[in-house]
């Protein structure tokens, strides 16, 4: 069982802390794989917004965790506590994966974990982060950045995106989607998506994309084009592009590709279908096309993804 430690101290933001606990503290019903052992670590009782919190362990527990989550830090003009910074640095040195949510990036930067790395935080504080820590490559235009052992997210809703991304890495797309359904949030927003879009999801049932997006997802095995989407939405291709940009932060074709790759991940995880069959089911046409897009998006070929996922989720000798 993998341990997720939430690092807290006075001055943390309660929303990001709650998001992380809701995702990692409660696994989907009927899940066969062991879920995370989620613990809250902090120096005695702490004040989180208007709430008083009693941690499970002290900060010295962080180096024994597999993943450490640092929620948002409320006052970015104030240096984070030295004991928190030291504990987060020690956890990373001990091999933990460390992720910050929103302005928690300031804690990671103070610990030196972002030096020479690309990172993000809430767009309103990205300039402050870059000015205070010039060795950090701050990208204010993305939802989250995955640098392997160090991950950072933008503000509020992007914290949920990063938490679901971590679940997807550990347990696969189907499990991450189950968590998203329970929380009634979008199952996947790519980390490179813009932080600021006019409306992250269609705000009204009568929005032009409210029916189009589910319609397209149900037809991913079809070779859909922008013209096909525009025809279904009863609008011009140019108007469709404007709506997609305001709602999803990306283009219709890029959105379609993201959905196809996500569906391919689910099929590779849950079925023994051949790569040709997965390519057909996701509208990629050929295994060659699927391999090219999958490798560029996920970072490994589909065959490798399937082997890696199954070896990671297969019970070990001590799992019972």
N, C-alpha and C positions, 0 to 999 in steps of 0.2 A: 504494500500500500504506500503510495506516494504522499509525503507530508507537504501541505501548503501552510506556510506561516504568514499571518497578516501582522505586519509590524506597525504598532500604534504608539502614539505618545500624545501629550497635550498639543492641541493645535491641528489635529488631523481633520479632514473634511468627512462628515458622516455619510454623505451620499456614496462616495467611491468605496468607502469601507463596507457599506451595506451591499453594494453591487457585488463586490468580491466574495463576501460571505454567502450571499444568496446563490452564486454560481458554484463555488467550490465546497460549500457546506452541505449541499443537498443534491445527491445524485438522482438521475431519472429512475422512475419506478421500474422494477423488474430487470435492472441491469445486472448482467452476469459478472462483469469485471469488478474488482474492488474499487470503490470510489476513494477520493482523497481523504486523508486524515487532516482535517482543517483545524488549526489552532490559532489563537490570538495571543500575540506576545507584546508585552510592554512593561514599563517601569511602574509597578504597582497600579493603583487606580488612576485612570486618565480621563480627561475631559475632551470629548469629541463633539464639537458643536454645542448643542444644548443638552447633550447626554453624558452621563457618567458611565464608564465602562470598566469592568473588572477583567483584566487579561487572564488567560489560562496559565501563561508562563512569563518569565522575564525575558528581556531581550537577548540574554545569553543562550536562549533556545534556538535562535535563528540559524547559527552555523550547522545545526543538525537537520535542517529542513531541506527538502528537495527543491522547493520553489518558495521564494519570498516575495510577497506583494507589499508594496509601499503605497498606501492611499495618498490622496491629495494633501498637500501641505498648505494650510490656510494663509499664513502670512509670509509671502515670498520675499518680503523685505527683511525678514528676520532669519538669521542662520538657524538651520535645524539643530536640535540637540546633539552634542558630540557623542553621547552614548548610543543614540540611534544610528548616526553616521558610521561609527566604529563597528556596530553590530552588523549592519548591512554589508559593509566592506568585508568583514570576517566571513559572513555567510557566502559571499561570492568567491572568496579565496578558498573556501572549503568545498566548492564545487556546486553551490546552489544556483539555480536559475533565478534571476532577480528581475522583477517587473515593477514599473511605477505606473500609477494611474494619475492622470492630470498633472498637477503641480508636484506630485511625488518625485518627478524628475529632478527637482532641486536637491532632494536628498541623495539621489544617485550621483548627481554631479558633484556634490560636496564630498562624496566618498571616492571620487575619482573614477567611477565606473563608466562614465560617459566620455572620458578623454579620448580623442581620436575616433569617436564613434558618431554615427548619425543618430539623432534622437529627436523626439517631439514632445510637446506639452500643449496645454491650452493656448490657442492662438493669441489670447490677450496677454499672455506672459512669456511668449516665445522670445521677444526682444530682450526682456530682462534676463532670461536664461542665457542667451547668447552673449550679452554684455558682461555678465558676471563670470561666465565660464567660457572664455574664448577658445579653448581647446575642444569644445563640443560643437559638432556640426548640426546646428539646430534647423530642423525642417518644419516650418509652421503650417504646412499645407497638406498634411496627411493625418489619417486617423490614428495610426500606430506604426511603430517601427520595430521589427524583429531582427535583432542582431545576434541571435543565437542564445547566448547565456544572459544577455541583457536586453530587456524590452521596455519600451516607453509608449504611453498612449496620450492622446489629446484629452480634452475635458469631457466630463459628464458621460454622455451616451457612448463616447468612444472608449470609456473604461469598460463598458459591457462588451464592446467589440473585441477588445484585447483579451478579456477573460474568456470569451467564447473561442477565440483563436487558440488560446492555450489548451482548452478542453479538446479542440479539434486536433491539435498536435498529439495530445496524449491518448485520446480515446476515439478519434475519428469523427468524420462529418456527421454520421447518423446520430451519435450521442450529443454532439454540439447542437444539432438541429432540434433534438428532443428537449434539451435545456431551453433553447430559444422559444420553442412552442409553449413550454410551461410558463415562461416569463412574458410571453406575448411580445416578442421583439423580433426584428429581422434576423434570419438565421446566419447571414454572412454578409458583411461589408468588408471589402478588401482594404487592407491597411493603407494602400496608396490613394484611396479615395479622398477627395477634398474634405477638409474639416467643415467648411462653411458652405452649405447648400441652402437654397430657399426653403425647401421642405423635404426632410429626410425620407418621409413616406407620404403617399397621397393623403391629404388632410380630409378629403370628403369622398363619399361613395360615388359622387358624380364626377370626380376628377377624371380627365381623359385616360389616365394610366391605371386607374383603380381596377378596371376589368382586364386591361391589356396585359399587365405583368403576369397574373395567374394564367391567363390564356397562353402566353408564350412559354411559361414554365412547363405546362402540360404538353407542349409540342416541341420539346427540345430535340426529339428525334427527327424533326423536319428541318430541311435546309432553309430556315427563315432568313429573309433579307430585311433591310430597312424599309423597302417598299412594301413587303408583306405586313410588317408591323404598322406602317402608316395606313395601309388600306384597312386593316382591322380596326384601327382607332379612328378611321374616317377623318384623316387630316393629311396635310402635305408632309413630305419627308422632312422638310426644313422645320415646320412647326413641331413635328414629333421630336426632333433633335433638341429644340429649345425646352420642351417639357421634360425630356429625359435629363438634361443638364440640371434643371432646377430641382428635380425630385431625387435623382440618384447621384448627381455629381459627376456623371460620366456619359459617354455616348451610347446609343442603342446597341451598336455592335460590340462594344467593350462589355456592356452589361450582359448581353447574350453569351459572350465567351465566358464570363465569370460564372454564369449559371451552368453552362455546359461542363466546365471544369469541376465545379462542385458536385454535379450529378455523377461525373466520371469517378470522382473520389468515393462517393457512396457505393457505386457498383463494384469498384475494385476492392473495397472493404468487405462488402456483404455477399458478393457472388463469386463464382469461379468462371464467369463468362470470359471468353477470349478477348484480347485487346481489340480485335476486329469487331466483335459483337458490342463491346463498350463504345467503340467509335461510332457504330451505327446508331446505338441507343441514345447517344448524346448529340447526334447531328453533325459529328465531325467528318463523316464520310469514310475515311480510311484510317488505318492504324498509323500510317505515317503522319497524317495531319494531327491526329490526337497526340502522338508522341512529341511532335514539335511544340504544340501549344502547351501541353501538360508540363513538359520539361522546362519551358520558359517561365511558366506561371508558378509551378510548385517547386521547381528546382531539381527534380529527379524524374527519370522516365516512369511511365505507369507501371511497368513490371517491377521496378525497384520499389516504388511506393507500396505496391501490394505486399511484397515480401517483407518490407520494413514494418508496415502496419501490423501484419499478422504476427510477426515475431515479437513485436512490442506488446501486443494484447494477449498473446498466448500465455496461459498460466505457467508460472515457474514451478520448480520442485517444492518450494516452500509455501505455495499459495493454496494448497489443499485441493 
